[in-house]
Amino acid sequence: IYTLSLHDALPIFWNRLKIGKPLEFDSTVFYAMKKFGTHITQQEEHFASPYNTYVHTGLPPGPIGSPNLAALKAAVHPATGHWLYFITDTRKKPYKTYFTNSLKQLQAWQQQFGN
């Protein structure tokens, strides 16, 4: 299990919402499926649920968890950035998270990291 800095990840939420791009967050699909994991399969991307942010644009119909103090602080003071994608390399600890606005770069990292 890894901790992603919400401060760094929040621009991705806002940037995607601004342009009408689906959030495409695995965590919302896992929530809908009532399971845990680090990345979903291509088949799971199509899981029928209003919480599936691969299928539906905008925010899910409700929260998928309770925010902690760090999440609330990050929401009030988010980082700035133009990122649309992130990926965490979980092959070895410490895990490292990468940010990009390029789908091509994300796909290269997915292949490199085996995600």
BALUMKE-362188 format. One line per 3 residues: number of its first residue (from 1); their letters; for each residue x, y, z of C-alpha. Coordinates in pm, 1 decimal, decimal comma. Layout:
<pts>
NUM) a) X/Y/Z ~ ...
</pts>
This chain:
<pts>
1) iyt) 0,0/0,0/0,0 ~ 133,9/343,9/-85,6 ~ 44,5/698,0/9,3
4) lsl) -9,6/936,6/-278,4 ~ 30,4/1301,9/-194,9 ~ -315,3/1450,8/-236,4
7) hda) -153,0/1790,9/-255,8 ~ 22,7/1683,0/-576,1 ~ -268,2/1481,0/-717,2
10) lpi) -545,5/1738,6/-677,1 ~ -456,4/1932,7/-993,6 ~ -540,6/1616,1/-1187,7
13) fwn) -895,4/1616,3/-1045,6 ~ -951,5/1985,1/-1121,6 ~ -787,5/1976,5/-1466,2
16) rlk) -996,5/1679,8/-1577,8 ~ -1318,7/1827,9/-1441,7 ~ -1248,6/2160,2/-1618,4
19) igk) -1215,0/1997,9/-1961,6 ~ -1494,5/1741,0/-1915,9 ~ -1254,1/1445,0/-1920,2
22) ple) -1356,0/1142,3/-1714,6 ~ -1162,2/1119,7/-1388,5 ~ -1070,7/754,7/-1463,4
25) fds) -969,5/675,3/-1107,2 ~ -928,2/308,9/-1019,9 ~ -1031,0/382,8/-660,5
28) tvf) -1388,0/466,4/-768,1 ~ -1418,6/135,9/-955,2 ~ -1276,8/-57,4/-659,6
31) yam) -1529,0/117,9/-434,3 ~ -1815,7/18,9/-666,1 ~ -1688,2/-339,5/-683,0
34) kkf) -1634,6/-352,7/-303,7 ~ -1272,7/-464,5/-339,7 ~ -920,6/-328,1/-297,2
37) gth) -622,6/-316,1/-529,7 ~ -365,5/-97,0/-700,7 ~ -492,1/-99,1/-1059,8
40) itq) -799,4/-225,3/-1241,4 ~ -815,6/-443,4/-1550,0 ~ -948,3/-329,0/-1887,5
43) qee) -1258,9/-540,8/-1823,7 ~ -1315,3/-369,1/-1487,1 ~ -1302,1/-27,8/-1659,1
46) hfa) -1652,2/-108,0/-1789,1 ~ -1801,7/-217,4/-1455,3 ~ -2161,8/-91,5/-1443,4
49) spy) -2190,2/160,3/-1161,4 ~ -2261,5/532,2/-1126,0 ~ -1936,4/542,4/-924,3
52) nty) -1730,5/424,2/-1222,9 ~ -1537,8/735,7/-1326,8 ~ -1405,7/560,1/-1638,0
55) vht) -1761,4/548,0/-1773,3 ~ -1912,6/863,8/-1622,4 ~ -1773,2/1217,4/-1633,8
58) glp) -1780,7/1447,8/-1334,3 ~ -1776,3/1348,3/-971,6 ~ -1926,8/1022,1/-844,3
61) pgp) -2274,5/1053,6/-687,3 ~ -2127,4/1039,7/-337,2 ~ -1801,7/1007,0/-146,1
64) igs) -1598,0/688,6/-165,9 ~ -1434,2/748,2/170,7 ~ -1393,9/994,2/452,9
67) pnl) -1129,4/1262,2/401,4 ~ -859,8/1297,5/662,6 ~ -704,3/1626,5/771,3
70) aal) -431,3/1605,2/505,6 ~ -695,8/1564,7/232,6 ~ -890,4/1863,9/359,1
73) kaa) -574,7/2077,7/371,1 ~ -483,8/1968,0/18,4 ~ -829,7/2065,6/-106,3
76) vhp) -793,8/2412,5/44,4 ~ -434,8/2460,8/-78,2 ~ -381,9/2235,8/-383,6
79) atg) -60,5/2228,1/-582,5 ~ -60,2/2393,9/-921,4 ~ 6,0/2194,2/-1233,0
82) hwl) -131,2/2097,1/-1572,0 ~ -118,2/1722,1/-1514,4 ~ -392,8/1495,1/-1641,4
85) yfi) -240,4/1159,2/-1545,5 ~ -45,6/993,5/-1269,1 ~ 94,7/649,5/-1205,8
88) tdt) 273,4/494,9/-910,5 ~ 561,6/255,6/-964,5 ~ 494,7/-16,3/-704,8
91) rkk) 770,3/-253,3/-817,2 ~ 993,8/-164,0/-521,3 ~ 979,9/47,4/-209,3
94) pyk) 980,5/334,7/-165,8 ~ 703,4/364,8/-425,5 ~ 731,2/662,8/-656,5
97) tyf) 446,8/852,4/-821,6 ~ 490,0/1017,7/-1161,5 ~ 274,4/1295,7/-1309,2
100) tns) 225,5/1396,0/-1675,0 ~ -19,4/1561,5/-1911,1 ~ 77,2/1321,3/-2192,3
103) lkq) -125,1/1004,6/-2249,6 ~ 165,8/868,4/-2454,4 ~ 402,4/914,6/-2156,5
106) lqa) 153,3/749,3/-1921,4 ~ 122,7/449,6/-2154,7 ~ 502,5/418,2/-2171,7
109) wqq) 519,3/417,3/-1791,0 ~ 236,6/161,3/-1771,7 ~ 436,2/-69,5/-1997,3
112) qfg) 761,1/-2,7/-1806,9 ~ 607,0/-54,5/-1461,8 ~ 382,1/-344,5/-1562,8
115) n) 64,0/-159,6/-1463,6
</pts>
